[in-house]
Amino acid sequence: MTEKFFLKNEIQTKKLAKLLAQECFKKRNQSLIFALQGKLGAGKTTFIQSLAKGLGIKNKITSPTFVLMKKYNCLYHIDCYRINSYKDILELDFQEIISNPRNIIAIEWAEKIKKILPKNTIWLKFKILSEKEREITVL
């Protein structure tokens, strides 16, 4: 099922992420993978920051663009912006991470590693509508 959300500001994006985190966290029996797509500045990192808050993570969440991956308790934040091949992610024990049912994995620029993502991955497509407005499509 595809759902579209039209968000008028950052506060609405944060609320959606927290709600999604809480709902998904209740129902899971396997790792949970969020694959985020969208242009620079579309709100991917803001979404992940709010997802972390919704999971009760108190750490400051920053984009792992240069280190590729950061771990916060059960949340793995991966940024594929700088990778050239999905093999770069495999070197970070990616298969082991997604196999652990306690893990939640949020991946920015996930289209770069689509080939190795499982079928149950939740895809979120971010589209900039205006300076403050965003459309997020959940697939």
N, C-alpha and C positions, 0 to 999 in steps of 0.2 A: 504494500500500500504506500502510495506517495502522498506526502503532506507538505503544503507550502505555508510558510509563516512570513508575514510582512511586518517587519519590526521598524518602528519609527525612531528608536534611539537605543543607546547602549544599555540602558536599564532593562528594556524589554528583551534584548539579547541575553543578558545575564539571567533574567527570570526563566527564560526558556531553557537555558543550559542547566540551571539548578533543578528545574522540574524534570527534565530528561534524565539527569543523573539519579535523582531519587527514585523515579519509576523503574529505570533499567536496573538499578542496584538491587531492588526488591526481587525482581523476577529472574535473576540469572543463575545458571548452573554450569556456565562455561565462560571463558574469557569474553570480554565485551570489547569490540573494536569499533571505534568511530573513525571514519575516513573523511577528512575535510578537504574540500576543493574550493578554490576561489582565488581571485587576484590578490595581490599585495594590498593590505589595508581593508580587506573585506570583512574582517572580524573573527577570523579563525582563532587567533591567540586569545582574544577577549572571551570567546566562547569556551575555550579550554580552561581559562582561569576560573570562569564561573562554574564549569563542570567540576573542577577540583573543590571549589567551595561547597557545592552541592553534595559532594562526597565527604565533607567534613575535614578536608585537607587545609591546614592553616598556613602552610609554606607560601612564600611569594613565588608565583609561577611566571617564569620568563621563557621566551622562545629559545629552543635549543638549536638554532640555525647553525651554529658553528661546531657544536659538540654532537649534533644529530639526535641525541636522546638524553632525557632527564627522567629520573624516577622519584616519585613522591608517594611513599607508602605503596598502595596497590595500583597507583596511576602511573603509566608510562606515557610521556609526552615525546613524540617523535616528529622531527621536521625534515622532510625529504627534499627541501628546496635545493640544496647543494649537491645532492647525490647524482651520479651519472648512470647508475645501474641498480636494480633491486638487490644485486649481490652485495652492495655496500651495507645494506641493512641486515642481511643474513649473517654478516660477520659480527654483529652485535647480539648474537644469540636470539634473534627474532623468533625463530620457530619455537624455542623453549618458552619465551615470554608469552606468545599467543596460545600456547598449550596449557598454561596454568589457569584454571577456572577462577582463581581469585583476582586475576589481573584485569585492569581496564586500560585499554590502549587508545590514545587519541593521536591521530597521525595527520599532520599538515602536509599538503601537496601529495596526498595519498595516491593520486593517479599515476605517479611515477613508479609505484610498486604494486599496482593493481594485480599484476600477474601472480603475486604470491599471497594475496589476501584471501581469507576464506569466504565462502558464499554468504555466511551469516553476518558479514560486515555491514554496519549501518553507515550509509553514505550521506553526507551533509554537503549540499552545494550552496555556497555563499555567493550572492550577487549584489553588487553595489547599485542601489537605485538613486541615491543622492548622497550628499555629504554625511548625513546621519541615518538615512534609511537603508535597510538591507532586506533582501529576500533570502530565506533559508529554505531549501527544499530537502526534506528527509526522505531518503529512498530505502 
